[in-house]
């Protein structure tokens, strides 16, 4: 964990982002097993809790399951299993498995990048990389409020259970709870963001957005940061080279 925390942000973000892009480009099924291995090595070295990773996998897994069912039923010609009128295609199953492995591996690397970078240092480093200040602030605040809304939803869900609420099997009843809950969360988030913005303006936010601002000067990265940057970029380049080699073979 300390290795990732000491990794300079100006080198960690580009290298891991490049690695994610190279992993997303892999299509050959013989190279797909390399992706979870790389993601697992980075995840173990980062020290990010497994429970945190699994909690962030919930939404992507639901989406991937839906896509996988669609691919298995309608992608390809070779029949894997026939169950009455339902026909499962082998090509679709392979493609669905490869897609799931690739997407979850990329998400793992992205989570490692996010959760091993202190938020306080992330803003300054990104601004020092000549990224427009307003884009950096919008991105960081958006990510933060997504997490806040998720925490508020968890509290409301727990409160409903403590009050004895049982959703039952009725879709109409579930929908009647989801809509007001979502509306409450959005309204609460809007008022909270407005209070935060007013507090930031009172502290001078926005007064230094000029081209002459040099308050976010980059420090010289350490030797270990350069070595980790090079190692990550080399792995990403090797993946691309292997993919090109396999396609042209």
Secondary structure, 3 states (H helix, E strand, C coil): CHHHHCCCHHHHHHHHHHHHHHHHHCCCHHHHHHHHHHHHHHHHHHCCCHHHHHHHHHHHHHHHHHHHHHHHHHCCCCEEEEECCEEEEHHHHHHHHHHHHHHHHHHHHHHHHHHCCCHHHHHHHHHHCCCCHHHHHHHHHHHHHHHHHHHHHHHHHHHHHHCCCCCCCCHHHHHHHHHHHHHHHHHHHHHHHHHHHHHHHHCCCCCCCCCCCCCCCCCCCCHHHHHHHHHHHHHHHHHHHHHHHHHHC
